[in-house]
Amino acid sequence: FADLYGSYCDCVKFVRCKDLPSLPDHQFYLLSRGAELLDDNDPTKLLSTNKCHLWKIKAPETPEGPWQITKEKTYEHERYRSNNWPVKIASNGRYICAPTSDGRLFVWNIRTCNLVAVLADHVTMTSVR
């Protein structure tokens, strides 16, 4: 699955998404978050922004059959900088919550991909889990 981020993938998890169509047996939603790429000479200079992706994975129908993966959605914002904590799905299955390295929490609607909130009222924290 070369498109899944290659060696830059930082977080992957299987998820249930209440606001997306139900999947038939042997198909699953997978949420991935890559790692942003920084300049070696200037670590404050961003070379590539981080994004979260929702994938649909289909298991093989036969033992020899291929796995199939398709990108369903992309969640991104120019100010989103990930940290080392995994991205989460809200308990109601409708939002993706992604913490940042500067203590903010980005919240996207899982169905529309719209950024609905950036929570930053916890200024004394250096990371959000």
Disulfide bonds with the S-S distance in Angstrom:
none
